[in-house]
Amino acid sequence: MTKIRRVIVLTSMTFTMTFASTQNTYASMSTIELQKQVETLSKQGTLPFEMGLELIKRWQHL
């Protein structure tokens, strides 16, 4: 049972850290850089939903 708890804790920590670092990456990009990255990833078919959403939010405030 202890091993299962450790696996669950480590998995949730990894997910949280990955998600947090991803969000910071988008926030630190300029809108132009974000647009280029969204276009590139969209053409490859690997665009994360959160990245597209961040670009839409920025376009709404222009």
C-alpha positions in Angstrom: 0.0 0.0 0.0 2.9 2.4 0.7 4.3 1.9 -2.8 0.9 2.8 -4.3 0.7 6.0 -2.3 4.2 6.9 -3.4 3.4 6.3 -7.0 0.2 8.4 -6.7 2.1 11.3 -5.0 4.9 11.3 -7.5 2.6 11.1 -10.4 0.5 14.0 -9.2 3.6 16.1 -8.4 5.0 15.4 -11.9 1.7 16.4 -13.5 1.5 19.6 -11.5 5.1 20.6 -12.2 4.7 19.9 -15.9 1.4 21.9 -16.1 2.8 24.8 -14.2 6.0 25.0 -16.3 3.8 24.8 -19.5 1.7 27.7 -18.4 4.7 29.8 -17.5 6.2 29.2 -21.0 3.1 30.6 -22.7 2.9 33.6 -20.4 6.5 34.5 -21.0 6.1 34.5 -24.8 5.2 37.7 -26.7 1.9 37.5 -28.6 3.8 37.4 -32.0 6.0 34.5 -30.7 2.9 32.7 -29.5 1.1 33.1 -32.8 4.1 31.7 -34.7 4.3 28.7 -32.3 0.6 28.1 -32.5 0.7 28.1 -36.3 3.7 25.7 -36.3 2.2 23.3 -33.9 -1.2 23.5 -35.6 0.3 22.5 -38.9 2.0 19.5 -37.2 -1.3 18.6 -35.5 0.2 18.8 -32.0 -1.2 22.1 -30.8 -2.0 21.9 -27.1 -5.5 23.2 -26.3 -4.2 25.5 -23.5 -1.8 27.2 -26.0 -4.5 28.0 -28.4 -6.7 29.2 -25.6 -4.0 31.6 -24.4 -3.7 33.1 -27.9 -7.4 33.6 -28.1 -7.4 35.3 -24.7 -4.7 37.7 -25.9 -6.5 38.5 -29.2 -9.6 39.4 -27.2 -7.7 42.1 -25.3 -6.2 43.7 -28.4 
